């Protein structure tokens, strides 16, 4: 257990993930608290804050005290006039703008089922996300957990030959790749253009700790210079390796939980829950520093 002023962090996952005590998001953070939270993220990669009775404005203020936000624009199939929340939030609920759960066959719901695959948020953007902060407003009667995988531990556990092989590997990421895995092919021409693949490095080095981690995601659908079937098989094997039980923390949500994770060091996935029940989850996102790889010429 580490003590920072009034903030303490207790490890809750097998090799990462910490539960934080001493933070009240209804009030502004001090400079020392901001530093303690960043240090906690560097070490644990996932931080759990229980019993945060906050509104969207307070979640946004807390997020912005940690860095610049990434706006959620064009990442779901909700049209601009169908949103419940401003672009400062990613709406990862199953609710339409009238707060009603989507019908089971609604394509916006079916697209969002892709979140049940292991992924890293915004890896399909040229500049991928840094932290994601997810706040639980309402949760279903069962299911709906979120699982996290420690990609640093996964990298450390690779044999030397594989470490050498992935060192300079570059993958292409797109939401179309992840949705094809679950049999969702129903994209308009506009969506195909919007979800054009971007390039990301396979191995990332943390700027503070210097630790290496695998940068994997269901959005990764090809390896530059590899034949597609071989690349898909290889990526599948790596994800299987990286999500072994000893690398995974499962978060069982309570209303008022806010969970923050580092997309540079972890993957995560949502678990299924009853389709007709509301699950109201609101995500703010901190922007990343820049691209991880040189992009292909358009």
Kinemage of the C-alpha trace (Angstrom):
@kinemage 1
@onewidth
@group {chain A} dominant
@subgroup {mainchain}
@vectorlist {calphas} color= white
{ca unk a 1} P 0.000 0.000 0.000
{ca unk a 2} L 1.312 3.415 -0.940
{ca unk a 3} L 0.437 6.607 0.892
{ca unk a 4} L 0.271 9.949 -0.895
{ca unk a 5} L -1.124 12.616 1.412
{ca unk a 6} L -4.664 11.324 1.997
{ca unk a 7} L -4.640 9.149 -1.134
{ca unk a 8} L -3.926 5.443 -0.726
{ca unk a 9} L -3.915 2.734 -3.410
{ca unk a 10} L -4.398 -0.978 -2.743
{ca unk a 11} L -3.702 -3.547 -5.450
{ca unk a 12} L -6.818 -5.528 -6.411
{ca unk a 13} L -5.747 -7.316 -9.612
{ca unk a 14} L -3.349 -10.245 -10.034
{ca unk a 15} L -0.380 -8.116 -11.177
{ca unk a 16} L -1.877 -4.629 -11.612
{ca unk a 17} L -5.057 -2.575 -10.959
{ca unk a 18} L -5.437 -0.569 -7.759
{ca unk a 19} L -8.388 0.658 -5.687
{ca unk a 20} L -7.996 4.275 -4.612
{ca unk a 21} L -9.151 5.781 -1.338
{ca unk a 22} L -9.130 9.431 -0.371
{ca unk a 23} L -10.384 11.048 -3.597
{ca unk a 24} L -13.679 12.945 -3.731
{ca unk a 25} L -14.391 13.938 -7.326
{ca unk a 26} L -16.977 16.504 -6.247
{ca unk a 27} L -14.150 18.866 -5.356
{ca unk a 28} L -11.133 20.069 -7.369
{ca unk a 29} L -7.887 18.112 -7.126
{ca unk a 30} L -4.754 19.646 -5.645
{ca unk a 31} L -1.506 19.534 -7.624
{ca unk a 32} L -0.226 16.812 -5.294
{ca unk a 33} L -3.364 14.724 -5.826
{ca unk a 34} L -3.011 15.026 -9.608
{ca unk a 35} L 0.605 13.840 -9.323
{ca unk a 36} L -0.420 10.943 -7.052
{ca unk a 37} L -3.107 9.778 -9.510
{ca unk a 38} L -0.699 9.888 -12.472
{ca unk a 39} L 1.890 7.975 -10.411
{ca unk a 40} L -0.794 5.435 -9.509
{ca unk a 41} L -1.689 5.029 -13.179
{ca unk a 42} L 1.968 4.576 -14.144
{ca unk a 43} L 2.259 1.760 -11.617
{ca unk a 44} L -1.157 0.045 -11.648
{ca unk a 45} L -2.461 0.979 -15.162
{ca unk a 46} L -6.066 0.628 -13.869
{ca unk a 47} L -7.458 2.628 -10.936
{ca unk a 48} L -10.848 2.025 -9.296
{ca unk a 49} L -12.619 4.871 -7.458
{ca unk a 50} L -15.659 3.623 -5.531
{ca unk a 51} L -18.757 5.579 -4.460
{ca unk a 52} L -18.258 8.652 -6.655
{ca unk a 53} L -21.654 10.362 -6.524
{ca unk a 54} L -20.864 12.841 -9.293
{ca unk a 55} L -22.639 14.403 -12.250
{ca unk a 56} L -21.260 14.631 -15.789
{ca unk a 57} L -19.814 18.086 -15.148
{ca unk a 58} L -17.838 16.823 -12.165
{ca unk a 59} L -16.568 13.815 -14.138
{ca unk a 60} L -15.450 16.145 -16.922
{ca unk a 61} L -13.727 18.541 -14.474
{ca unk a 62} L -11.903 15.629 -12.817
{ca unk a 63} L -10.783 14.348 -16.234
{ca unk a 64} L -9.601 17.741 -17.445
{ca unk a 65} L -7.541 18.231 -14.285
{ca unk a 66} L -5.464 15.242 -15.488
{ca unk a 67} L -4.897 16.407 -19.074
{ca unk a 68} L -6.436 17.324 -22.422
{ca unk a 69} L -9.545 15.408 -23.436
{ca unk a 70} L -10.250 13.519 -26.622
{ca unk a 71} L -13.652 14.327 -28.128
{ca unk a 72} L -15.913 11.415 -29.076
{ca unk a 73} L -16.736 12.236 -32.683
{ca unk a 74} L -17.614 9.695 -35.343
{ca unk a 75} L -16.626 6.622 -33.341
{ca unk a 76} L -20.072 5.012 -32.962
{ca unk a 77} L -23.008 4.621 -35.345
{ca unk a 78} L -25.149 7.158 -33.476
{ca unk a 79} L -26.074 10.026 -35.781
{ca unk a 80} L -25.409 13.562 -34.504
{ca unk a 81} L -29.122 14.020 -33.720
{ca unk a 82} L -29.313 10.717 -31.804
{ca unk a 83} L -26.849 11.508 -29.023
{ca unk a 84} L -27.641 11.753 -25.307
{ca unk a 85} L -24.329 13.347 -24.324
{ca unk a 86} L -22.018 16.100 -25.629
{ca unk a 87} L -18.865 15.172 -27.581
{ca unk a 88} L -16.809 15.528 -24.395
{ca unk a 89} L -18.269 12.098 -23.504
{ca unk a 90} L -18.302 8.746 -25.260
{ca unk a 91} L -21.718 7.225 -24.610
{ca unk a 92} L -20.989 3.545 -24.033
{ca unk a 93} L -24.510 2.800 -22.836
{ca unk a 94} L -27.122 0.738 -24.665
{ca unk a 95} L -29.601 3.654 -24.543
{ca unk a 96} L -31.105 5.824 -27.240
{ca unk a 97} L -31.623 9.578 -26.810
{ca unk a 98} L -34.866 8.887 -24.895
{ca unk a 99} L -32.923 6.721 -22.396
{ca unk a 100} L -34.598 3.560 -23.729
{ca unk a 101} L -32.531 0.420 -24.397
{ca unk a 102} L -31.991 -0.198 -28.102
{ca unk a 103} L -34.037 -3.004 -29.665
{ca unk a 104} L -32.074 -6.238 -29.884
{ca unk a 105} L -31.546 -5.985 -33.667
{ca unk a 106} L -30.714 -2.240 -33.771
{ca unk a 107} L -27.498 -1.779 -35.774
{ca unk a 108} L -26.183 0.788 -33.260
{ca unk a 109} L -26.480 -1.867 -30.549
{ca unk a 110} L -24.988 -4.590 -32.739
{ca unk a 111} L -22.014 -2.383 -33.633
{ca unk a 112} L -21.437 -1.692 -29.924
{ca unk a 113} L -21.285 -5.444 -29.204
{ca unk a 114} L -17.770 -5.117 -30.639
{ca unk a 115} L -16.839 -3.692 -27.225
{ca unk a 116} L -17.117 -7.253 -25.889
{ca unk a 117} L -13.916 -8.088 -27.781
{ca unk a 118} L -10.547 -7.310 -26.184
{ca unk a 119} L -9.518 -3.844 -27.350
{ca unk a 120} L -7.753 -0.598 -26.547
{ca unk a 121} L -9.832 2.581 -26.877
{ca unk a 122} L -9.233 4.668 -29.997
{ca unk a 123} L -6.430 2.454 -31.288
{ca unk a 124} L -8.247 2.996 -34.602
{ca unk a 125} L -7.345 6.723 -34.485
{ca unk a 126} L -4.009 8.073 -35.744
{ca unk a 127} L -3.480 9.521 -32.249
{ca unk a 128} L -4.775 6.819 -29.891
{ca unk a 129} L -6.228 7.558 -26.456
{ca unk a 130} L -4.233 7.833 -23.233
{ca unk a 131} L -6.612 7.293 -20.279
{ca unk a 132} L -10.278 6.304 -20.354
{ca unk a 133} L -12.523 7.138 -17.366
{ca unk a 134} L -15.799 5.238 -17.141
{ca unk a 135} L -18.526 6.150 -14.635
{ca unk a 136} L -21.434 3.838 -13.805
{ca unk a 137} L -24.821 5.595 -13.646
{ca unk a 138} L -26.993 2.478 -13.873
{ca unk a 139} L -26.040 -1.181 -14.166
{ca unk a 140} L -27.939 -4.322 -15.217
{ca unk a 141} L -29.150 -6.950 -12.750
{ca unk a 142} L -26.414 -9.355 -13.893
{ca unk a 143} L -23.417 -9.431 -16.215
{ca unk a 144} L -21.898 -6.293 -17.695
{ca unk a 145} L -18.542 -6.641 -15.918
{ca unk a 146} L -15.445 -5.107 -17.506
{ca unk a 147} L -12.242 -7.110 -17.754
{ca unk a 148} L -8.751 -5.646 -18.073
{ca unk a 149} L -5.529 -7.287 -19.259
{ca unk a 150} L -2.059 -6.061 -18.265
{ca unk a 151} L -0.138 -5.718 -21.532
{ca unk a 152} L 3.152 -5.064 -19.716
{ca unk a 153} L 2.988 -8.428 -17.959
{ca unk a 154} L 1.953 -10.004 -21.282
{ca unk a 155} L 5.021 -8.527 -22.990
{ca unk a 156} L 7.337 -9.622 -20.158
{ca unk a 157} L 6.050 -13.211 -20.491
{ca unk a 158} L 6.940 -13.501 -24.192
{ca unk a 159} L 9.963 -15.608 -25.141
{ca unk a 160} L 12.993 -13.741 -26.512
{ca unk a 161} L 12.345 -14.861 -30.078
{ca unk a 162} L 8.824 -13.420 -30.044
{ca unk a 163} L 10.034 -10.207 -28.377
{ca unk a 164} L 12.501 -9.769 -31.227
{ca unk a 165} L 9.810 -10.531 -33.806
{ca unk a 166} L 7.289 -7.966 -32.486
{ca unk a 167} L 9.859 -5.242 -31.697
{ca unk a 168} L 9.452 -3.226 -34.908
{ca unk a 169} L 6.111 -4.669 -36.013
{ca unk a 170} L 3.438 -2.248 -37.243
{ca unk a 171} L -0.260 -3.190 -37.373
{ca unk a 172} L -3.248 -1.610 -39.063
{ca unk a 173} L -6.232 -0.856 -36.813
{ca unk a 174} L -9.842 -0.182 -37.814
{ca unk a 175} L -13.254 -0.602 -36.231
{ca unk a 176} L -14.215 -2.486 -39.380
{ca unk a 177} L -11.711 -5.220 -38.472
{ca unk a 178} L -13.118 -5.678 -34.971
{ca unk a 179} L -16.724 -5.669 -36.215
{ca unk a 180} L -15.987 -8.248 -38.912
{ca unk a 181} L -14.924 -10.648 -36.131
{ca unk a 182} L -18.479 -10.611 -34.734
{ca unk a 183} L -20.070 -10.818 -38.192
{ca unk a 184} L -20.998 -7.132 -38.541
{ca unk a 185} L -20.342 -6.132 -42.179
{ca unk a 186} L -23.141 -3.599 -42.588
{ca unk a 187} L -21.108 -0.427 -43.294
{ca unk a 188} L -22.119 2.496 -45.465
{ca unk a 189} L -19.579 4.021 -47.863
{ca unk a 190} L -19.276 7.010 -45.504
{ca unk a 191} L -18.528 4.701 -42.573
{ca unk a 192} L -15.936 2.742 -44.579
{ca unk a 193} L -14.164 5.997 -45.330
{ca unk a 194} L -14.402 7.148 -41.701
{ca unk a 195} L -13.047 3.817 -40.417
{ca unk a 196} L -10.070 3.657 -42.806
{ca unk a 197} L -7.225 1.692 -41.155
{ca unk a 198} L -4.481 3.543 -39.262
{ca unk a 199} L -1.033 2.267 -38.303
{ca unk a 200} L 0.146 1.566 -34.754
{ca unk a 201} L 3.346 0.076 -33.369
{ca unk a 202} L 3.016 -3.356 -31.748
{ca unk a 203} L 5.409 -2.543 -28.897
{ca unk a 204} L 4.993 0.629 -26.858
{ca unk a 205} L 7.392 2.018 -24.268
{ca unk a 206} L 5.881 3.878 -21.312
{ca unk a 207} L 7.290 7.439 -21.265
{ca unk a 208} L 7.697 7.515 -17.464
{ca unk a 209} L 8.464 3.957 -16.341
{ca unk a 210} L 10.220 2.790 -19.508
{ca unk a 211} L 8.294 -0.518 -19.395
{ca unk a 212} L 7.412 -2.130 -22.697
{ca unk a 213} L 3.923 -3.388 -23.432
{ca unk a 214} L 2.166 -5.111 -26.303
{ca unk a 215} L -0.206 -2.783 -28.130
{ca unk a 216} L -2.930 -5.179 -29.164
{ca unk a 217} L -6.609 -4.716 -29.924
{ca unk a 218} L -9.418 -6.468 -31.779
{ca unk a 219} L -9.209 -3.381 -34.029
{ca unk a 220} L -5.794 -4.643 -35.237
{ca unk a 221} L -6.563 -6.595 -38.408
{ca unk a 222} L -3.318 -6.679 -40.366
{ca unk a 223} L 0.446 -6.567 -39.915
{ca unk a 224} L 2.310 -4.380 -42.406
{ca unk a 225} L 4.270 -6.607 -44.808
{ca unk a 226} L 2.482 -9.841 -43.819
{ca unk a 227} L -0.143 -11.821 -45.754
{ca unk a 228} L -3.539 -11.188 -44.162
{ca unk a 229} L -4.425 -14.774 -43.063
{ca unk a 230} L -1.019 -15.214 -41.418
{ca unk a 231} L -1.282 -11.829 -39.698
{ca unk a 232} L -4.789 -12.558 -38.361
{ca unk a 233} L -3.669 -15.912 -36.962
{ca unk a 234} L -0.618 -14.346 -35.326
{ca unk a 235} L -2.628 -11.518 -33.759
{ca unk a 236} L -5.165 -14.012 -32.463
{ca unk a 237} L -2.415 -16.045 -30.794
{ca unk a 238} L -0.934 -12.924 -29.211
{ca unk a 239} L -4.305 -11.820 -27.815
{ca unk a 240} L -4.837 -15.320 -26.414
{ca unk a 241} L -1.418 -15.091 -24.734
{ca unk a 242} L -2.052 -11.578 -23.395
{ca unk a 243} L -5.439 -12.397 -21.844
{ca unk a 244} L -4.453 -15.418 -19.752
{ca unk a 245} L -6.101 -15.390 -16.348
{ca unk a 246} L -2.930 -14.342 -14.502
{ca unk a 247} L -2.887 -11.073 -16.481
{ca unk a 248} L -6.606 -10.231 -16.089
{ca unk a 249} L -8.535 -8.161 -13.529
{ca unk a 250} L -12.349 -8.392 -13.641
{ca unk a 251} L -14.242 -5.352 -12.386
{ca unk a 252} L -17.719 -6.021 -11.012
{ca unk a 253} L -19.502 -2.693 -11.282
{ca unk a 254} L -21.394 -0.888 -8.545
{ca unk a 255} L -23.337 2.294 -9.195
{ca unk a 256} L -21.039 5.247 -8.556
{ca unk a 257} L -17.853 3.426 -9.529
{ca unk a 258} L -15.430 5.324 -11.717
{ca unk a 259} L -12.733 3.182 -13.295
{ca unk a 260} L -9.803 4.752 -15.105
{ca unk a 261} L -7.388 2.801 -17.290
{ca unk a 262} L -4.314 3.470 -19.386
{ca unk a 263} L -4.976 2.398 -22.989
{ca unk a 264} L -1.234 2.348 -23.679
{ca unk a 265} L -0.686 -0.427 -21.130
{ca unk a 266} L -3.938 -2.420 -21.039
{ca unk a 267} L -6.676 -4.008 -23.089
{ca unk a 268} L -10.242 -4.350 -21.850
{ca unk a 269} L -13.597 -5.818 -22.810
{ca unk a 270} L -17.194 -5.548 -21.623
{ca unk a 271} L -19.080 -8.724 -20.738
{ca unk a 272} L -22.633 -9.529 -21.920
{ca unk a 273} L -25.740 -8.548 -19.953
{ca unk a 274} L -29.520 -8.779 -20.531
{ca unk a 275} L -30.328 -6.888 -23.749
{ca unk a 276} L -33.536 -5.266 -22.449
{ca unk a 277} L -31.951 -3.799 -19.291
{ca unk a 278} L -30.343 -0.349 -19.220
{ca unk a 279} L -26.594 -0.079 -18.682
{ca unk a 280} L -25.743 3.609 -18.486
{ca unk a 281} L -21.968 4.115 -18.640
{ca unk a 282} L -20.310 7.427 -19.505
{ca unk a 283} L -16.711 7.682 -20.633
{ca unk a 284} L -14.415 10.649 -20.716
{ca unk a 285} L -11.109 10.160 -22.480
{ca unk a 286} L -7.689 11.768 -22.221
{ca unk a 287} L -5.986 12.412 -25.544
{ca unk a 288} L -2.760 10.638 -26.410
{ca unk a 289} L 0.504 12.430 -27.139
{ca unk a 290} L 0.800 11.588 -30.827
{ca unk a 291} L 0.887 8.791 -33.415
{ca unk a 292} L 2.761 5.594 -32.525
{ca unk a 293} L 3.716 4.890 -36.145
{ca unk a 294} L 4.209 6.677 -39.464
{ca unk a 295} L 0.946 6.534 -41.398
{ca unk a 296} L 0.558 5.085 -44.881
{ca unk a 297} L 0.191 7.626 -47.653
{ca unk a 298} L -3.502 8.183 -48.300
